Structures are given as C-alpha cells and as structure tokens.
Amino acid sequence: MQQYTWLTAVLTTHTHEDFLQCLTLHSEKDKPISNIIYTPSNSSYSSALNSYVRNTRFSTPSTPKPRVIVTPLGVSQIQETLYCAQKHRIQVRVRSGGHDYEGLSFVSPEPFVILDMINLRNISIDVENNTAWVQSGATLGELYYWIANKSRTLGFPAGVCQTIGVGGHFSGGGYGTLLRKYGLAADNVLDAHLIDVKGRFLDRKSMGEDLFWAIRGGGGASFGVIVSWKIKLVPVPANVTVFRVRKDLEQNATKILHRWQLVVVKTVFDPTNFFRNEQSIPPLSF
Ligand SMILES: Cc1cc2nc3c(=O)[nH]c(=O)nc-3n(C[C@H](O)[C@H](O)[C@H](O)COP(=O)(O)OP(=O)(O)OC[C@H]3O[C@@H](n4cnc5c(N)ncnc54)[C@H](O)[C@@H]3O)c2cc1C
C-alpha cells in the first residue's frame, strides 16, 4: 500500500506534463493539439470542465479535477490520447453528454484526463434506408431534431431528456417513450465505430459480435471509445397528440392506472388492434 501511495505521488507530479509532451510529439503536423487541450492554467478550463457536468454534486471545490481535458476533432486524436495516457499511466475518462449519475465520465480518484467527445457530434440521416450515423458527442435532442428535420414519419426510440449524450446513453441501453413498441436505443443500433485500448479503429465486423453486443448495454467505457453509431430509424405517425390529465387518489387515480395497464399492453404489438379491441376494456367512470 505504501509503495502504491508513493507511485501515485510521483505520477501526480510528472505525468500530465509528460502526457502533454507525448501528445504534442505524436500529433499530426496539420492537426496541432494546442486547440483541443485544456489544463488548469488555461482560462477556459473551468467552462470546458463544468459545461458538461450535469450533476452538480460533482462540481464542488473538493471534487477531483482532471489534469487535462482533451476535446478531439477526429479519430487520430483519440488514438493519440489513448496511447499517451497508457504510456504515462494516467487514467482516461470518456465523456459524451456528462449525465452519468455517479460522475464516472468526469471524476476519478486517480490522476486523470477527460476525453471529451464534445466536438464529435455529427449526424447524418439516410431517409431512403431508414438509417442514420450519429457521433457519440451529439445529444438526443440534436438527434431528434435532425431526424424530424428530414422526415415527419421517422423517429428513434431513446430517452426523454434532450441533453443526454448519445455515447453514454446507447452504450448503457437507453429507454424512452417508444420503448414498448421498438425496445431500447441499444436494440436499434446496427453498427458502431470503436477505438479499443490498443488504438485500433473497429467497426461491427472487425470488432466481432460479442464486443458489439457488449457495447450495447454493457457501458461503453469498459470496452473502448465509441466514436459513432449507425442506427435504425423507426416509423412514427406524422402527428402526435400529447396531453396530461392530473388526478390524485381521491379522483380515481388507482382506477385510471389500472385501466392504463389494460390499454398499454394492446399498444405493444399492434396499435391498430388497440382501437379495434377498445370495447373489451371495462369503462371507467370519473
Ligand atoms: C436528467 C437525466 C435524465 C435521464 N433520462 C433518461 C431517460 O429518459 N432514459 C434513459 O434510458 N436514461 C436516462 N438517463 C440516464 C442516462 O441515459 C445515462 O446516465 C447515460 O449514461 C448518460 O449518457 P451521457 O453520454 O450523457 O453521459 P456521460 O456521463 O458522458 O457518460 C456516461 C458513461 O458512459 C461512458 N461514455 C460516454 N461516452 C462514451 C463513449 N463515446 N465511448 C465509451 N464510453 C462512453 C462514460 O465514461 C460514462 O461511464 C437520464 C439521466 C439524467 C441525468
């Protein structure tokens, strides 16, 4: 244990400078890293760190802070970051939307670097084939916006909070209002681009079905950095009616919930059947 403490202390004083030097050495000449690096001495460091800390319990003065924040613009800069972090034994935390309940994407007890996907948020929609490629740094809101922008009758089954990042959400499962009909976000992933711990750039074919299965629910950061996802878009009605009925227990809330349970199972497989079978649902008096 004593040896571990000593080692940590040495790493704390040296690694982040070595890490930065390594990144400078290995970065491509036409892609200087100075524009994508934030350190505590940089005036934009705090805003780079806190703008994607979605749980303010992890934003106190005593919360451990990253030595460096790297905001890659492409695959090669992710590979360089992983290489240099391993070489200088500094931990990497991957962050997309920063909604992790435990702050795992931006807090660590060890000296660490945040690999922030904020610049990797490209979304490309293929309406003809009902598919899209979305980079991990995009938010669900951005994804929904661009799908709706291209088609009124396509959607994607994922969460309800629009600021969630695609990277953490898809790799953790992702449930939302279309769950009953179309399953989780992860169920509708067709392919993915991942960089593994050795810096290899893999797609579904080259990573194999086991790893592809694991990153759809097993937590992405356990397996690598997921750069982008190919997703299947699902048919939705062009018009949706949303309404809210507020009832408490004295106003029959229990009966309403009971009736809802009878209704909802009929919307799972075939919504048209629901209307045909509506007669079989016992009437409810308010
Ligand atoms: C306000 C709020 C509302 C929510 N609503 C819903 C909801 O409606 N439905 C639902 O299913 N969930 C919901 N969640 C949970 C949310 O989906 C998860 O917390 C999800 O992991 C957040 O993803 P993120 O990218 O925003 O978070 P991050 O904190 O960036 O990442 C979460 C985890 O994934 C890892 N990770 C992130 N990006 C990558 C990447 N590119 N490659 C590899 N690993 C990566 C991180 O290291 C971390 O371990 C909600 C959470 C909050 C705080």
The ligand as a Gaussian input file, in Angstrom:
#p B3LYP/6-31G(d) Opt

LIG

0 1
 C      -31.538000      14.307000     -16.199000
 C      -31.345000      12.894000     -16.690000
 C      -32.342000      12.303000     -17.460000
 C      -32.198000      10.993000     -17.915000
 N      -33.191000      10.428000     -18.668000
 C      -33.052000       9.167000     -19.133000
 C      -34.053000       8.559000     -19.961000
 O      -35.092000       9.148000     -20.277000
 N      -33.848000       7.285000     -20.408000
 C      -32.697000       6.592000     -20.082000
 O      -32.541000       5.430000     -20.523000
 N      -31.720000       7.157000     -19.318000
 C      -31.867000       8.416000     -18.844000
 N      -30.870000       8.969000     -18.094000
 C      -29.648000       8.197000     -17.841000
 C      -28.649000       8.406000     -18.988000
 O      -29.109000       7.784000     -20.161000
 C      -27.288000       7.784000     -18.588000
 O      -26.788000       8.428000     -17.445000
 C      -26.273000       7.871000     -19.733000
 O      -25.180000       7.037000     -19.445000
 C      -25.808000       9.296000     -19.947000
 O      -25.038000       9.388000     -21.100000
 P      -24.116000      10.685000     -21.315000
 O      -23.313000      10.492000     -22.553000
 O      -24.941000      11.927000     -21.186000
 O      -23.215000      10.632000     -20.005000
 P      -21.659000      10.570000     -19.727000
 O      -21.568000      10.964000     -18.286000
 O      -20.876000      11.357000     -20.704000
 O      -21.308000       9.043000     -19.911000
 C      -21.905000       8.022000     -19.144000
 C      -20.982000       6.797000     -19.128000
 O      -20.716000       6.349000     -20.454000
 C      -19.314000       6.457000     -20.766000
 N      -19.194000       7.025000     -22.113000
 C      -19.693000       8.199000     -22.542000
 N      -19.398000       8.391000     -23.838000
 C      -18.697000       7.307000     -24.240000
 C      -18.096000       6.939000     -25.486000
 N      -18.173000       7.713000     -26.564000
 N      -17.424000       5.757000     -25.552000
 C      -17.329000       4.955000     -24.450000
 N      -17.881000       5.268000     -23.244000
 C      -18.560000       6.427000     -23.149000
 C      -18.750000       7.394000     -19.705000
 O      -17.374000       7.166000     -19.487000
 C      -19.609000       7.068000     -18.506000
 O      -19.143000       5.892000     -17.885000
 C      -31.008000      10.267000     -17.607000
 C      -30.007000      10.871000     -16.837000
 C      -30.169000      12.168000     -16.373000
 C      -29.093000      12.784000     -15.534000

